[in-house]
Amino acid sequence: MRKTRFHPERLPQYLLLSILFAYAHPVLSADKDADTNQQLLQPYAAEYVLRKKGFTVGLLQYHLTQQPAGYVFTAEARPTGLATLFSRASIREKSILEWNNGTLVPQWYNRSYDGKPDDKIKNMQINYNRQSGLAEILLGNEKLEFKINGGLWDTSSVQVALMHDLALGRQQLDYRVIDNDKLVEHHYSILGTEEIESNTGPHQTLKLEYRNGSRQTLFWCDVNRGYIPVKMQRYKKGKLDSELLLQSLTVESESGGNLSEST
């Protein structure tokens, strides 16, 4: 029987697949005042398990923290269980976002991978140079540049953009992202609301869909907690391929800046 190698570097991509795209237009704009915009995002820490064909194969951790000028978003993914027989490597992503005239924009991104050298997995750094209007990229040893053009994100910061966009009540979800050495555009559809149960209890969620050929991705975001992702499912040719499930969640409360935790 042919053995399938587990790829831990793909774990962050499984969450919402929103990390594979960014805005084709500046959706985090100042159509509300800057203070209202900033209040829509809730700093949080979350842990997810990735299940594939009935087995738990990965663990994903997300943290969104608030800074004086904006936010820092980090993600770390690593294999667990039987998947560690194939690899123990992990991948880490970090994005720094800042408010610019009421608009939340990415300033810097970094991806590091501690596994064996692989042409498909390269360390990456992006500097968003607002003066030149260019995203300056270092992908492995290769230098690249893309024009920002008012709406360009990386695979990490775009998740923050999506949550904020949903909180603003926007219906058009067309996005553009830097995906290694190319730009990728995606469209997401809102299917409605649904109450689902997770390890952290019941969640009232907004259900979204992404399609790419025969592949379908469904994901659910908590409408009462800043649209934090709760669950994701990927289908291939109509059959469930993998799912990501929320295991623990710590969210900054609306009063006093304290944290409330569910496990």
C-alpha positions as CSV (number, residue, x, y, z in Angstrom):
1,M,0.0,0.0,0.0
2,R,1.3,3.4,-1.0
3,K,2.1,5.6,2.1
4,T,0.9,9.2,2.0
5,R,3.3,11.7,3.5
6,F,1.7,14.1,6.0
7,H,2.5,17.7,5.2
8,P,2.3,19.9,8.4
9,E,3.1,23.0,6.4
10,R,-0.4,22.8,4.9
11,L,-2.2,22.9,8.3
12,P,-2.6,26.7,8.5
13,Q,-4.2,26.5,5.0
14,Y,-6.9,24.2,6.3
15,L,-8.4,26.8,8.6
16,L,-11.1,28.6,6.6
17,L,-8.9,28.7,3.6
18,S,-9.3,32.4,4.2
19,I,-5.6,32.5,4.7
20,L,-5.2,31.8,1.0
21,F,-6.6,35.1,-0.1
22,A,-6.7,38.9,0.5
23,Y,-8.8,41.8,-0.4
24,A,-9.1,42.9,-4.0
25,H,-10.3,46.2,-2.6
26,P,-9.9,48.0,0.7
27,V,-12.8,46.6,2.7
28,L,-11.5,47.6,6.1
29,S,-12.2,51.2,5.2
30,A,-13.3,54.1,7.3
31,D,-17.0,53.9,6.4
32,K,-17.4,53.8,10.2
33,D,-15.2,55.9,12.5
34,A,-11.9,54.5,13.5
35,D,-12.9,53.8,17.1
36,T,-15.9,51.7,16.0
37,N,-13.7,49.8,13.5
38,Q,-11.2,48.9,16.2
39,Q,-14.0,47.7,18.6
40,L,-15.2,45.1,16.1
41,L,-12.1,43.0,16.6
42,Q,-11.8,40.9,19.7
43,P,-8.3,39.7,20.8
44,Y,-8.4,35.9,21.3
45,A,-6.4,32.7,21.6
46,A,-7.7,29.5,20.1
47,E,-6.6,25.9,19.6
48,Y,-7.9,23.6,16.9
49,V,-7.5,19.9,16.0
50,L,-7.2,18.7,12.5
51,R,-8.9,15.4,11.7
52,K,-8.5,13.5,8.5
53,K,-10.2,10.2,7.7
54,G,-11.2,9.8,11.4
55,F,-7.7,10.4,12.8
56,T,-6.4,13.5,14.6
57,V,-3.3,14.5,12.6
58,G,-2.6,18.1,13.6
59,L,-2.9,20.9,16.0
60,L,-3.3,24.6,15.1
61,Q,-3.0,27.6,17.5
62,Y,-4.1,31.1,16.7
63,H,-3.5,34.3,18.7
64,L,-4.7,37.8,18.0
65,T,-3.3,40.5,20.4
66,Q,-4.0,44.2,20.4
67,Q,-1.2,46.7,20.3
68,P,-1.3,50.5,20.6
69,A,-1.1,50.9,16.8
70,G,-3.0,47.8,15.7
71,Y,-2.8,44.1,16.1
72,V,-0.4,41.1,16.0
73,F,-1.7,37.8,14.6
74,T,0.3,34.6,15.0
75,A,-0.4,31.0,13.9
76,E,1.5,27.8,14.7
77,A,0.7,24.4,13.2
78,R,2.3,21.0,14.0
79,P,1.5,17.4,13.5
80,T,0.2,15.2,16.3
81,G,-0.7,11.5,16.9
82,L,0.1,9.1,14.0
83,A,1.2,12.0,11.8
84,T,4.3,12.4,13.9
85,L,5.5,9.1,12.4
86,F,6.0,11.1,9.2
87,S,7.1,14.4,10.4
88,R,7.5,16.5,13.6
89,A,8.1,19.8,11.8
90,S,6.0,22.9,12.5
91,I,5.3,26.1,10.7
92,R,4.8,29.5,12.3
93,E,3.3,32.7,10.8
94,K,3.2,36.2,12.2
95,S,1.6,39.3,10.8
96,I,1.7,42.9,12.1
97,L,-1.3,45.1,11.2
98,E,-1.8,48.8,11.9
99,W,-4.5,51.4,11.6
100,N,-3.9,53.9,8.9
101,N,-6.5,56.7,8.7
102,G,-9.2,54.3,10.0
103,T,-8.2,51.5,7.7
104,L,-6.5,48.3,9.0
105,V,-3.6,47.3,6.8
106,P,-0.7,44.8,7.0
107,Q,2.7,46.1,7.7
108,W,4.9,43.0,8.0
109,Y,4.6,39.2,7.7
110,N,7.0,36.3,8.5
111,R,6.7,32.5,7.9
112,S,9.2,30.1,9.3
113,Y,9.4,26.3,8.8
114,D,11.6,24.1,10.9
115,G,11.4,20.9,8.9
116,K,13.7,19.5,6.2
117,P,14.5,21.6,3.2
118,D,11.7,21.4,0.7
119,D,11.2,23.5,-2.5
120,K,7.4,23.7,-1.7
121,I,8.1,25.0,1.9
122,K,10.2,28.1,2.1
123,N,10.7,30.7,4.8
124,M,9.1,33.9,3.8
125,Q,9.1,37.6,4.8
126,I,7.0,40.4,3.5
127,N,7.5,44.1,4.1
128,Y,4.6,46.3,3.0
129,N,6.3,49.5,1.8
130,R,3.5,52.1,1.8
131,Q,5.8,54.8,0.4
132,S,6.8,52.9,-2.7
133,G,3.4,51.1,-2.9
134,L,5.1,47.7,-3.1
135,A,5.1,44.5,-1.1
136,E,8.7,43.6,-0.8
137,I,9.0,39.8,-0.5
138,L,11.9,37.5,0.4
139,L,10.9,33.9,-0.4
140,G,13.8,31.6,0.5
141,N,16.7,33.4,-1.3
142,E,14.4,34.9,-4.0
143,K,13.4,38.5,-3.9
144,L,10.0,39.5,-5.4
145,E,7.8,42.6,-5.5
146,F,4.0,43.1,-6.0
147,K,2.1,46.3,-6.2
148,I,-0.2,46.8,-3.2
149,N,-2.9,48.6,-5.2
150,G,-5.1,49.3,-2.2
151,G,-5.9,45.7,-1.2
152,L,-3.1,43.2,-0.8
153,W,-2.7,40.8,2.2
154,D,-0.7,37.8,3.2
155,T,-2.1,34.4,4.3
156,S,-2.1,35.3,7.9
157,S,-3.3,38.9,8.1
158,V,-6.2,38.2,5.7
159,Q,-7.9,36.2,8.4
160,V,-8.1,39.2,10.6
161,A,-9.4,41.2,7.6
162,L,-12.1,38.6,7.0
163,M,-13.3,38.7,10.6
164,H,-13.5,42.4,10.5
165,D,-15.2,42.4,7.2
166,L,-17.9,40.0,8.4
167,A,-18.4,42.2,11.6
168,L,-19.0,45.1,9.3
169,G,-21.8,43.2,7.7
170,R,-20.3,43.1,4.2
171,Q,-21.7,40.6,1.7
172,Q,-19.1,40.8,-1.1
173,L,-16.2,38.6,-0.1
174,D,-13.7,38.9,-3.0
175,Y,-10.1,38.7,-1.9
176,R,-6.5,38.8,-3.2
177,V,-3.5,37.3,-1.4
178,I,0.2,36.8,-1.8
179,D,0.6,33.0,-2.1
180,N,4.4,32.4,-2.2
181,D,5.4,33.8,-5.7
182,K,2.0,34.6,-7.1
183,L,-1.2,36.4,-6.4
184,V,-4.4,34.4,-5.8
185,E,-8.0,35.7,-5.9
186,H,-10.9,33.9,-4.3
187,H,-14.6,34.5,-3.8
188,Y,-16.6,33.3,-0.7
189,S,-20.3,33.0,-0.4
190,I,-22.5,33.4,2.8
191,L,-24.9,30.5,3.1
192,G,-26.7,31.6,6.3
193,T,-26.6,31.2,10.0
194,E,-26.4,27.9,12.0
195,E,-26.0,26.9,15.6
196,I,-23.3,24.3,16.1
197,E,-21.8,22.5,19.1
198,S,-18.1,22.3,19.7
199,N,-15.8,21.3,22.5
200,T,-16.3,24.9,23.9
201,G,-20.1,24.7,23.9
202,P,-22.8,26.0,21.6
203,H,-22.0,28.7,19.0
204,Q,-24.3,30.9,16.9
205,T,-22.3,31.0,13.6
206,L,-22.3,32.4,10.1
207,K,-21.7,29.6,7.5
208,L,-19.6,30.4,4.5
209,E,-18.6,28.4,1.4
210,Y,-15.6,28.4,-1.0
211,R,-15.5,26.4,-4.2
212,N,-12.5,25.5,-6.3
213,G,-13.4,23.0,-9.1
214,S,-14.5,19.8,-7.4
215,R,-13.3,21.0,-4.0
216,Q,-15.6,22.6,-1.5
217,T,-14.8,24.3,1.8
218,L,-17.4,25.1,4.4
219,F,-16.6,27.1,7.5
220,W,-18.4,28.5,10.5
221,C,-17.6,31.8,12.3
222,D,-19.0,32.8,15.7
223,V,-21.2,35.9,15.3
224,N,-21.1,36.7,19.0
225,R,-17.3,36.6,19.3
226,G,-16.0,38.7,16.5
227,Y,-16.5,36.0,13.9
228,I,-13.8,33.8,15.3
229,P,-13.6,30.6,13.3
230,V,-15.2,27.6,15.1
231,K,-15.2,24.8,12.5
232,M,-14.1,24.0,9.0
233,Q,-14.7,21.2,6.6
234,R,-13.1,20.4,3.2
235,Y,-14.8,18.2,0.6
236,K,-13.3,16.5,-2.5
237,K,-15.8,15.3,-5.1
238,G,-18.6,15.5,-2.5
239,K,-16.8,13.5,0.1
240,L,-15.5,14.8,3.4
241,D,-11.7,15.0,3.3
242,S,-10.7,16.8,6.5
243,E,-12.1,19.0,9.2
244,L,-10.8,21.5,11.7
245,L,-12.5,21.7,15.1
246,L,-12.2,24.3,17.9
247,Q,-10.9,22.8,21.1
248,S,-10.3,25.7,23.4
249,L,-11.0,29.5,23.2
250,T,-10.0,32.5,25.2
251,V,-11.7,35.8,24.3
252,E,-11.2,39.3,25.6
253,S,-14.5,40.2,27.3
254,E,-16.5,43.3,26.4
255,S,-15.9,44.8,29.9
256,G,-12.6,45.4,31.7
257,G,-10.4,43.8,29.1
258,N,-10.5,40.5,31.0
259,L,-10.4,37.1,29.3
260,S,-13.2,34.5,29.5
261,E,-12.1,31.0,28.7
262,S,-13.9,27.9,27.4
263,T,-12.2,24.5,27.2
